[in-house]
Amino acid sequence: MLRVLAERKQEGVNRAKVELIDAGENVLISVSHTVDRPDWPDEPATVIRFRDGKAVEMRQFKSREEALAAAASQS
């Protein structure tokens, strides 16, 4: 997780507004509303699943809607 975040920062994605969504028990969605990066998707989103207080899975999606649908289908 830290490696991916470091890569995104190097790519200039550190300038983003982040929206966090409680998507159910042990599931969090992080939506990045990028600033000054027209080459990036409007709102890439990551579904993060937790078990025993630790992140165990991260899946990235092109949009908030795709992430919400994925989180709902795997509940």
Secondary structure, 3 states (H helix, E strand, C coil): CHHHHHHHHHCCCCCEEEEEEECCCCEEEEEEEECCCCCCCCCCEEEEEEECCEEEEEEEECCHHHHHHHHHHCC
